[in-house]
Amino acid sequence: MAVQTLSEHRCFGGVQGFYRHDSASIGLPMQFAVYRPPVGTPVRGTVVYLAGLTCTEETFPIKAGAQRLASELGLLLVAPDTSPRQTGIEGEAAEWDFGTGAGFYLDATQPPWSAHFRMESYITGELRDLVVAQFGADPLRIGLFGHSMGGHGALTLALRHPGMFRSLSAFAPIAAPSRCPWGEKAFGRYLGPDRSAWAAHDASALMAAARTPYPQGILVDQGLADKFLAEQLHPEAFEAACAQAGQPLTLRRHAGHDHGYYFIASLIDDHLRWHADRLA
């Protein structure tokens, strides 16, 4: 796969890069970011970060402050864009009150979205193969985490593809999208009105039917000052599903923290260490 370098920046002894390639899964160009730790640093593994609504591949590298510790721990950090862009679908940019960036990390089954909105295939297949081939990632040592819509993506993709990701965590995930306005809108557009199809992309429903898929545990952090907590996120549903499945879960609730990147930057070190311990 030909990869175009958009820019590269020296960062904590390593390199923060931004790249573009023609995606066969999406049928359009896609962009992604990779942080490579300093040359000579033993690489423990790769962690893929899935961002949330309104975000791009630049959001996490710029706002989270993850590179310093990643350079010390020897972690390769990968951050794809959240969605296809410039798909030609009428009203695409206006489809969400938040603008573009609402791919929800699934493969749409309903036209016109099904032509390009194939983020599950992209993340679990094409992008994974690309970072292994082009950036030297060890396919047996890849972790997954994300925020909000990306937290939903991390949880669901890890549960839908057992064994593909060795470690798993999330910040303020949309944990039960079948029962919240964001998820209902996305699933209705991408999967159609039949709610029986939605459960296959709902982290709480998937976990309730699982049996300890991550024996080393899952880490979830949630801010209690998050304005989306009650209506959109429902971490208690995922907590109950983990208890039903016998899945070890560390769900931490933090007073005063909201939904933004000040919250993520405050806790990013904990997540990087969580993944490094399980990927080593």
C-alpha positions in Angstrom: 0.0 0.0 0.0 1.4 3.4 -1.0 1.5 5.8 1.9 1.9 9.5 1.4 3.7 11.5 4.1 1.8 14.7 4.8 4.2 15.9 7.6 6.5 14.5 10.3 7.6 16.3 13.5 10.4 15.5 16.0 8.7 14.8 19.3 10.2 13.6 22.6 13.0 11.9 20.7 10.6 10.1 18.4 8.6 11.2 15.3 4.9 12.3 15.1 3.8 11.7 11.6 0.6 12.3 9.6 -0.1 10.2 6.5 -2.6 9.6 3.7 -3.3 6.5 1.5 -6.0 5.3 -0.9 -8.2 3.0 1.1 -9.7 0.0 -0.7 -12.1 -0.6 2.2 -13.5 2.9 2.2 -13.0 3.6 -1.5 -11.6 7.0 -0.8 -8.4 8.5 0.6 -8.0 8.1 4.3 -5.6 9.9 6.7 -4.0 8.6 9.9 -1.4 9.6 12.4 1.5 7.5 13.8 3.8 8.3 16.7 7.1 6.3 16.5 9.2 6.2 19.7 12.9 7.1 19.6 15.1 4.9 17.5 16.8 2.3 19.7 13.9 2.2 22.2 12.5 -1.3 22.6 9.0 -1.3 21.2 6.6 -3.0 23.7 3.6 -2.8 21.3 1.2 -0.7 19.3 -1.9 1.1 20.7 -4.6 2.3 18.3 -6.7 5.2 19.4 -10.2 5.9 18.1 -11.4 9.5 18.4 -14.9 10.8 18.9 -17.5 12.9 17.1 -16.1 16.0 15.2 -12.6 14.7 15.5 -9.9 13.8 12.9 -6.6 12.0 13.0 -5.0 15.2 14.3 -7.1 15.5 17.5 -5.4 12.9 19.7 -1.8 13.7 18.8 -2.3 17.4 19.3 -4.5 17.4 22.4 -3.9 14.3 24.5 -0.2 14.7 25.4 0.5 11.1 24.9 3.9 11.2 23.1 6.1 11.9 26.1 5.2 8.7 28.0 4.8 6.7 24.8 8.5 7.5 24.0 9.5 6.2 27.4 7.4 3.1 27.4 8.2 2.2 23.8 4.7 2.4 22.4 3.7 3.0 18.8 0.6 5.2 18.7 -1.8 5.0 15.8 -4.7 7.4 15.4 -7.0 7.1 12.3 -9.5 9.6 11.1 -13.0 8.9 12.4 -14.9 8.7 9.2 -14.8 8.9 5.4 -14.6 12.4 4.0 -16.1 14.0 0.9 -18.1 10.9 0.0 -20.5 12.8 -2.3 -23.5 11.8 -0.2 -26.0 14.6 -0.3 -26.3 16.3 3.1 -23.3 14.4 4.5 -21.9 17.4 6.4 -25.3 18.4 7.8 -26.3 14.9 8.8 -25.0 15.5 12.3 -25.5 18.5 14.4 -21.8 18.1 15.1 -20.7 18.1 11.5 -18.8 15.3 9.9 -16.8 12.7 11.9 -19.6 10.3 12.8 -18.6 7.0 11.2 -19.3 5.1 14.5 -16.6 2.5 13.6 -19.0 0.0 11.9 -19.7 -1.1 8.3 -22.9 0.5 7.1 -25.4 -1.8 5.5 -27.9 0.8 4.3 -27.5 2.9 1.1 -26.1 5.5 0.5 -23.9 5.0 3.5 -22.8 1.5 2.7 -20.8 2.6 -0.3 -18.1 4.3 1.9 -18.9 4.0 5.6 -16.9 0.8 6.3 -14.9 1.8 9.3 -14.9 -1.6 10.9 -13.3 -3.2 7.9 -10.9 -0.3 7.7 -9.7 -0.4 11.3 -9.6 -4.2 11.8 -8.3 -5.1 8.3 -6.7 -2.5 6.1 -5.2 -0.1 8.7 -4.0 -2.9 10.9 -2.2 -4.5 7.9 -0.8 -1.2 6.9 0.8 -0.4 10.3 2.3 -3.9 10.5 3.7 -3.7 7.0 4.8 0.0 6.9 5.6 0.8 10.5 6.8 -2.5 11.9 3.9 -3.1 14.4 3.8 -6.6 15.9 0.4 -8.0 15.0 0.3 -10.0 18.3 0.9 -6.9 20.4 -1.8 -4.4 19.5 -4.1 -2.7 22.0 -7.2 -0.6 21.4 -8.6 2.4 23.1 -10.8 5.4 22.3 -13.0 8.3 23.5 -16.8 8.8 23.3 -17.8 7.5 19.9 -14.3 6.1 19.7 -14.7 4.4 23.1 -17.8 2.7 21.6 -15.6 1.7 18.7 -12.9 0.3 20.8 -15.2 -1.7 23.0 -17.3 -3.1 20.1 -14.4 -3.9 17.7 -12.5 -5.6 20.4 -15.5 -7.7 21.3 -16.5 -8.4 17.7 -12.9 -9.6 16.8 -11.8 -11.8 19.7 -8.0 -12.1 19.9 -7.2 -9.3 17.5 -6.5 -6.8 20.3 -4.5 -7.8 23.3 -5.4 -4.9 25.6 -8.5 -2.6 25.8 -9.5 0.6 27.5 -11.8 3.6 26.9 -12.5 7.2 28.0 -16.2 8.1 28.4 -17.5 5.6 25.9 -20.9 5.5 24.4 -21.4 2.2 26.2 -25.0 1.3 25.2 -25.7 3.1 21.9 -28.9 1.2 21.2 -30.5 3.2 24.0 -29.2 6.8 23.5 -29.9 9.5 20.9 -26.5 9.5 19.3 -26.6 5.7 18.8 -30.2 5.6 17.7 -29.4 8.2 15.0 -26.3 6.5 13.8 -27.7 3.0 13.9 -30.9 4.1 12.2 -28.9 5.7 9.3 -26.2 3.0 8.9 -27.9 -0.2 9.9 -31.6 0.5 9.2 -34.7 0.6 11.5 -34.5 -3.1 12.5 -33.2 -2.8 16.1 -32.3 -6.5 16.2 -29.3 -5.6 14.0 -28.1 -3.0 16.4 -27.2 -5.3 19.2 -24.2 -6.6 17.2 -22.7 -3.2 17.5 -23.7 -2.3 21.1 -20.9 -2.9 23.6 -23.2 -3.7 26.5 -25.2 -6.2 24.5 -22.1 -7.8 23.1 -20.5 -8.1 26.6 -23.7 -9.6 28.1 -23.4 -12.4 25.6 -19.6 -12.9 26.1 -17.6 -14.9 28.6 -14.5 -13.1 30.0 -13.0 -12.0 26.6 -10.3 -9.9 28.4 -9.2 -11.8 31.5 -6.5 -9.1 32.1 -9.3 -6.6 32.5 -10.8 -3.6 30.7 -10.2 0.0 31.9 -12.9 2.7 31.6 -12.7 6.2 32.9 -15.7 8.4 33.2 -16.0 12.0 34.3 -18.9 12.8 36.6 -19.2 16.4 35.3 -19.7 15.1 31.8 -22.8 16.7 30.3 -23.4 13.7 28.2 -23.2 11.1 31.0 -26.9 10.6 31.8 -28.4 10.8 28.3 -25.8 9.4 26.0 -23.1 7.3 27.7 -24.6 4.8 30.1 -21.5 3.3 31.7 -23.6 1.5 34.2 -25.1 -0.7 31.5 -21.6 -1.9 30.4 -20.7 -2.3 34.1 -23.7 -4.6 34.6 -22.9 -6.5 31.4 -19.3 -7.1 32.5 -20.6 -8.4 35.9 -22.9 -10.8 34.0 -20.1 -12.0 31.8 -17.6 -12.4 34.5 -15.4 -9.8 32.8 -12.9 -7.9 35.1 -13.7 -4.2 34.7 -12.0 -1.2 36.2 -14.6 1.6 35.9 -13.3 4.7 37.5 -15.6 7.7 38.0 -14.0 11.1 38.4 -15.6 14.1 40.1 -15.3 17.4 38.3 -14.1 16.0 35.0 -16.1 16.7 31.8 -16.2 15.1 28.3 -13.2 16.9 26.8 -9.5 16.5 26.3 -8.5 18.1 29.6 -10.1 14.9 31.0 -8.2 12.7 28.6 -4.9 14.5 29.1 -5.3 14.1 32.9 -5.6 10.3 32.6 -3.7 9.4 29.5 -0.6 8.2 31.4 -2.7 5.6 33.2 -4.1 4.2 29.9 -0.7 4.1 28.3 0.7 2.2 31.3 -2.3 -0.1 31.3 -1.6 -1.1 27.7 2.1 -1.3 28.0 1.8 -3.7 30.9 -0.4 -6.0 28.8 1.5 -5.7 25.6 5.0 -6.3 26.9 
